[in-house]
Amino acid sequence: MRLFADTNIVAPAVAILRAAGHDVVYSAERPVDPGDEALLAEARRDGRIFLTKDHDIGVLVHRDGAAHAGVLLLDDLGDAARETALIIQALASKAVELDKGGFVRAP
């Protein structure tokens, strides 16, 4: 899967996703954060599913109509292992919906 992980996604999750063969761009590896709109637009241009814990993305998508190639919105669980497991489970169970450009909120 082609993914774009927002800065707020934990690094261990990104490492595990990459090890599992996913193509992941990780915004935390960049020197400057250009902001939510620019990151979401880049992910869309590159055909990547946007992974984030930033609920403002929902506002951009649902209220402002920002285009995207799929969004997986997570709650901050405060535990890297639980968060990583949630991401992997959500990507597996919602792959079809995400691949079609869906907006999915993982519990």
Residue pairs with C-beta under 8 A, 6 or more apart in sequence:
1 22
1 23
1 49
1 91
1 95
1 98
1 99
2 22
2 23
2 46
2 47
2 48
2 49
3 17
3 22
3 23
3 24
3 25
3 48
3 49
3 50
3 51
3 91
4 24
4 25
4 27
4 39
4 42
4 43
4 46
4 48
4 49
4 50
4 51
5 13
5 14
5 17
5 24
5 25
5 26
5 27
5 28
5 51
5 52
6 27
6 39
6 50
6 51
6 52
6 53
6 54
6 57
7 27
7 28
7 33
8 52
8 53
8 54
8 76
9 26
9 28
9 51
9 52
9 53
9 74
9 83
9 87
10 80
10 83
10 84
11 26
11 28
12 80
12 81
12 84
13 80
13 83
13 84
13 87
13 88
14 24
14 26
14 28
16 84
16 88
17 24
17 87
17 88
17 91
18 24
20 88
22 91
23 48
25 42
25 43
25 46
25 48
27 33
27 39
33 39
36 54
36 56
36 57
36 60
37 60
37 66
39 50
40 50
40 57
40 60
40 61
40 66
40 68
40 71
41 66
41 67
43 49
43 50
43 68
43 69
44 50
44 67
44 68
44 69
46 69
47 69
48 69
48 70
49 69
49 70
49 71
49 72
49 91
49 98
49 99
50 57
50 68
50 69
50 70
50 71
50 72
51 72
51 74
51 87
52 71
52 72
52 73
52 74
53 73
53 74
53 75
53 76
54 73
55 73
57 71
57 73
58 71
58 73
58 103
58 105
60 66
61 68
61 71
61 103
62 103
68 101
68 103
69 101
70 97
70 98
70 99
70 100
70 101
70 102
70 103
70 104
71 98
71 102
71 103
71 104
72 87
72 90
72 91
72 94
72 98
72 104
72 106
73 103
73 104
73 105
73 106
74 83
74 86
74 87
74 90
74 105
74 106
75 106
75 107
76 83
77 83
77 86
86 106
87 106
89 106
90 104
90 106
91 98
94 102
94 104
94 106
97 104
98 104
